[in-house]
Amino acid sequence: QATDVSVNKATSALFVAAPTPRKMAALGASGIEPFIRTIGLYRNKAKNLALTSQILVTQHQSRVPHTREALEALPGVGRKTANVILNCAFGEPTMAVDTHIFRVSNRTGLAPGKSPLDVEQGLLKRMPKPYAFHAHHWLILHGRYVCTARAPKCQACSVAPWCDSAPAF
């Protein structure tokens, strides 16, 4: 995904310059901006990153908190981002629902819902625990490359036989 590539490219240089929350906070928003200028909404992201870094230093001993509530209290961190951190960094069985997962869950009938929270809760009920750690990555990739928004590749889909939307072949 082009967005992932540009974010990884921009942040790799940033993390060399500021590898700790204390150093990131010292850069401030204006010091962070040049590193992430190629990313959309970079001014707001730089501001949130500087504020978050300062909060990590002053309130969390420069460590990322392990609870959803503490994560969501950080500037720019919503439920989806908190779930990514909880799952990927701390191994919690959470489900970060992005647009791909929302679409796949509704289209296939895996976990239909009117909101990302509805879909998240449905997925957590249906997802076997041994798969919970990687499931959100698999669903994202399925939505990006197979169950795409405009032209789903149902004929190439390995879950089409169980899908609510796939045409009969």
C-alpha positions, -999 to 999 in steps of 0.1 A, spaced: 0 0 0 14 34 -10 4 50 23 23 24 43 54 28 22 54 66 26 48 64 63 75 39 69 100 59 48 92 92 66 92 77 101 124 57 97 144 90 94 123 106 122 130 77 146 168 79 138 167 116 148 144 110 178 145 74 190 129 82 224 98 100 236 121 126 253 140 133 221 107 134 201 92 159 226 123 180 224 119 183 186 84 197 190 59 199 162 80 222 142 110 199 144 89 168 135 71 184 105 101 183 81 104 145 86 67 137 79 58 164 53 52 138 27 24 122 48 -12 136 46 -23 159 75 14 161 86 10 193 106 -17 179 128 1 145 131 33 164 141 14 183 168 -1 151 181 32 132 181 49 160 200 22 162 226 19 125 229 57 122 234 56 149 261 27 130 279 47 97 276 76 114 293 57 132 321 30 107 328 42 72 317 80 72 324 86 73 286 67 40 281 37 33 259 7 26 282 -9 -9 282 -45 0 286 -71 12 260 -81 40 282 -46 54 287 -39 50 250 -71 68 239 -62 96 262 -32 104 241 -36 131 214 -46 116 180 -51 81 194 -86 66 188 -100 32 193 -85 17 161 -50 29 169 -53 18 205 -63 -16 193 -34 -18 169 -10 -10 197 -27 -34 221 -26 -62 196 8 -57 179 29 -44 207 13 -62 237 -3 -93 222 -38 -84 233 -66 -102 214 -82 -70 199 -95 -62 165 -85 -29 149 -114 -22 124 -103 0 95 -122 6 63 -110 -27 48 -121 -48 78 -154 -30 80 -161 -37 43 -150 -74 44 -169 -81 77 -201 -66 63 -198 -79 28 -190 -115 37 -213 -117 67 -184 -125 90 -194 -98 115 -219 -74 101 -224 -41 119 -234 -5 114 -203 9 131 -167 -1 135 -174 -9 172 -202 -32 161 -179 -50 137 -151 -52 163 -174 -68 188 -188 -92 163 -153 -102 151 -141 -107 187 -170 -131 193 -164 -151 161 -126 -151 161 -110 -182 176 -84 -171 202 -54 -188 185 -60 -165 154 -67 -133 173 -32 -120 172 -29 -120 134 -65 -118 122 -67 -81 117 -37 -82 94 -52 -110 74 -85 -92 70 -68 -60 60 -48 -78 33 -79 -97 21 -98 -63 18 -69 -46 0 -62 -73 -25 -91 -97 -29 -123 -83 -14 -116 -48 -28 -141 -20 -26 -149 -14 -63 -142 -48 -79 -140 -77 -55 -122 -107 -70 -148 -133 -59 -136 -159 -84 -101 -158 -68 -114 -157 -32 -108 -187 -10 -137 -178 13 -163 -172 -15 -182 -204 -7 -191 -190 27 -195 -154 17 -229 -137 19 -221 -116 -12 -202 -138 -36 -220 -148 -68 -226 -185 -74 -199 -200 -96 
